[in-house]
Amino acid sequence: MLRIIRDFSLVLSSQNIRHIVLQNELGPWEILVWEEDFFTAQTQISLYKQENPDWENDKIILPMLRPSAQPLWFLLIPVVCTLFQFSNYGIDDFGIANASRILKGEWWRLFTAQTLHANNYHLASNLLSGFFVFSLISFKIPLSRIAPFIVLAAALANLETAFIMKDYLSLGFSSTVFAGLGTLATLEVRVLKKENLYRRLVPWFAAFLLAVFLGVGDETSKIDIFGHFFGLIMGAIAGFAPPKKWIRWGEPLGKFDVFAVFALYVFFAVAWLLAIA
């Protein structure tokens, strides 16, 4: 909807028709024009729709993975921390998800473990899959609005696994990626039109099957099955966090998003300071 409104705004701007784009309290975006310009604006938009018959498409399609800069700021967190890890700074023991230490109160390990990796292959696979998943999320909602909930979902997945497996040791951004996959599925479910129950649950089924496919690996990649599936479940819950109007009608990037990115960086910095203190 926001994309369509922006197209209409460009049409009016090309004709020097004064207008304002705003979002009403219910969520939809609107264009307001001066009363004396109303019929001119209506005519120009009608001509645009006639010349572009495919301007509106009600079909539900999978979003295409186009180049997007949004996932890069998020992926920078594990990249920087892993580079320190690989530089022999000896931070593995301080940040790894260790069940016994987590249950003794070292909560920061739930988060720092997300930023560490076993080897180059482990890091590369998480960055590739993460870019794919978070790009799809960023097409629906600014990533900065949902990333903190995804990180929290991954942390809760690590906590749940620690309660189940007392000898639990884990590290990697994959739990975050799986939480993102669960979040993406819920976002898709929330924007689907009210049809039959099976049709609305399709995104969750798809995410589950994809999780099964990605969750099977060899010992060298240190795949954490419990962490992955708990991450998927907690991520699916996190997908209910943003208001529905942000997802359905679109939400442009703003100053709040810059603050949210900076706040998440600060949070991880504090978690690591606690870990190495």
N, C-alpha and C positions, 0 to 999 in steps of 0.2 A: 504493500500500500504506500509506504513512504517513497519508494522508487517511482511509482506512478505519479504521485503528487509532485515530486521533483521534476519529472518530465513535463507536467502541465505548467509548472512554474517557469521552466525554461522557455516554453512556448509563449507565455505571457510576457516574459522579460524581453524576448526577441521583438515583440510588438510594442515595447515601452508601456505596457499596461501595469499600473500600480497595483500591488497585491501584497499580502502577508501570508506566510505559511506558519500554521500553529497546530498544536495538538489539543483536542478538547478533553474534558474530564473523563469521558468514557473510553478514550484511547485513540479513536481514528484521527488521522491528520486531515486538515482542511485548508482550503485557500480562501482567503477573504479579499474581496476587491471593493473598490469604491463604488457607490451606488451608480454614479454616472457611467462607470466602465463595465457594469455588469453584463449587458447584452453583447458588447464587443468581446469581452472575455469568453462568454459562453459560445459565441460564434467561432472564435479562434480554436477553442478546445474541440468543438464539434468537427471543424475542418481537419484538425490533427488526427482525430480518431478515424475519420473517413479515409485519410491518406495512409494511415497506419492501422489496418484492420486487426492486426494481431497485438495491439497495444495492451489488451487485457486478456489474461489467460487464467481460467479458474482451475486448470488441471494441476494436480499435485505431482510435482516432479522432484527427483533428487537434485539438490544443489550441485553445481559443477565446482570442482576444485580449481579455483583461479588463484593466481599469485596474490597473497595477502601478507601484509607486514605485521598484522596483529599477533599471530602465534610466535613471532620472533622474540618479542620482549618477554614472553612467558618461558620459552625454551632457553633463554639466556641464563635463567637461574640454575638449572642443572648443568649447563655447559661450563659456567664459571666455577662452580663448586667442584665439578668433576676434574677440571683442569688442575685445580689446587690439589685434589686427591692424587692425581697421576704424577704430580710434581714432587712426590715423596715428602709431603708435609705431614704424613701420618695422622690424617684426620678420620680414617676409616673407623677406628675403635670408638672415637668420640661421637660419631654421627649415625652409625649403623642402627637399624631397628633391632634391639636386643630385648627379648620378651622379659627376662628377669629384671633388667634395669628399668624398663618402661613401667612395669608393675610396681617398682619401688619409688616411682615419682619422676623419673627423667622423661617428662612428656615431650620435650623438644625433639627427641629421637623419632617421634612419629612424623615429624616434618623434615628434619635434616636427612633422614634415610631416603627421602624422595629425590635428593639432589646428588646422590652418590651412585657409582656404577662399578661393575666388576671388571670390565675391560672395554676396549674401543668398540667392539662389536655390540656389546650391551648398550653403550651410549648411542651409537649410530642408529640401531634399530628403534630405540625409544624416541629419538629425535624425528625420525622419518614417520613413524606411526603417529607421534604426537602432532607433527605439523599437519598431517591429514585430518585428524579428528578435530583439532582446535581451529583449523581453517573452516571446516563445516559449521562449527559452532559460531564463529565470528560472522558468518553470513546471516545468522538469525538474530544475534544480539552482540553488542560490543563485548569482547572477551574479558575486558577488565571488570565487567559487571558480574560475571559468573565465575571467574578464575578463583577467587578466594573460597567459594563454596566447593569447587572441585578439589582444591588443596585440602580443605577440611574433610571432605568425603574420603580422600585417600588416607588421611591421618586416622580417621575412624576405622578404616579397613585394616590398617596396621594394628590398631588397638584390639579390634575383634580377633584378629589372628593371634595376637599375643596371649589373649585369654584362653584360646583353644590349644595352642602349641606352646608349652612352657619353655621349650628349647628353641624357640623361633628366632632366627637371624635372617635379616633381609635388608636389601638396599636396591634402589633403582627408581626411576621416574615412571616405570610401567604401571604402578598402582594408580598414579595420577592420570595416565593415559586411559586406563580402563574406567576410572571415575568419569573422565570426560566423555567416554563412549556411552556410559549410562545416562549422563546428563543430556547428550545429544538426542538419545532415543526419547527421553521424556519431553524435550522441547518439541520434537516432531509430533508426539502424541497430543500435546496441548494445542497445537495449531490445526490439527485435523478437524474437518467438519464432523458434526455429530452424525455418524452413520452406525452401522452395526458394530457390536462389541469387538468382533474379530478384526474388522478393518482398522479399528482404532488401536488395537494392540500389536499390529504388524511391526511398527518401529522397535518395540521392546523385543519381539521375537527375533528380529533381524540382528539387533545388538547382541542378544544372547548367543545366537549362532556364530556371529563374528568373534565373540569372546571365546567361544569354544575352539574356534579355529586358531586364534592368536595365542590362546592360553596353553597350547601344547608345544613344548620345546624340549631341547636336550639339556643335560646337566651342566654343560659349559656355559649356557646362557642364564643359568640360575633362575629359572622361571618359578615364580611364587604363585601357585594355583589358588590357594586360599586368599591371598592378598588381592589377586586379580578379580576374583568373583565377588569378594566383599566390596572391592572398589567399584565394580559395576553396579552393585545393588545400592551402595551409598550414593554413588553418582546419580543414579536414577531418582533418588529422593531429592538430591540437590537441584535437579532440574525444575522442581516446583518453587524454588526460591524467588526467581525474578517475576515481577508482575506480568500477567498474560498480555497486557497491551504492549509491552516492550517487544514481545516475541511476534505477536500477530500484526502489529502496525508498524514496527520498526522503531529504532531509537538511534539518533545520530550521536557521533562521538562528541564529547565536550570536555570542559575543564575537570569535571568530576572523574573522568576516566584517567586523566593524567595523575590526579591525586591517588586514585585506586591502585594504579601501577606502582607509584612511589611507595605507598603504604605496604604493598605486598613485598617489595624489595626490603623495606625496613624490617618487616616481620621476620623474614628469613635470616637477615643479618643478626637480629636479636637472638633468634633460635640458635644460631651457630656460636654466638658469643657465650650463651649459656652452656653450650656443649663443650667448648674448649676452656671455659673458665676453671 
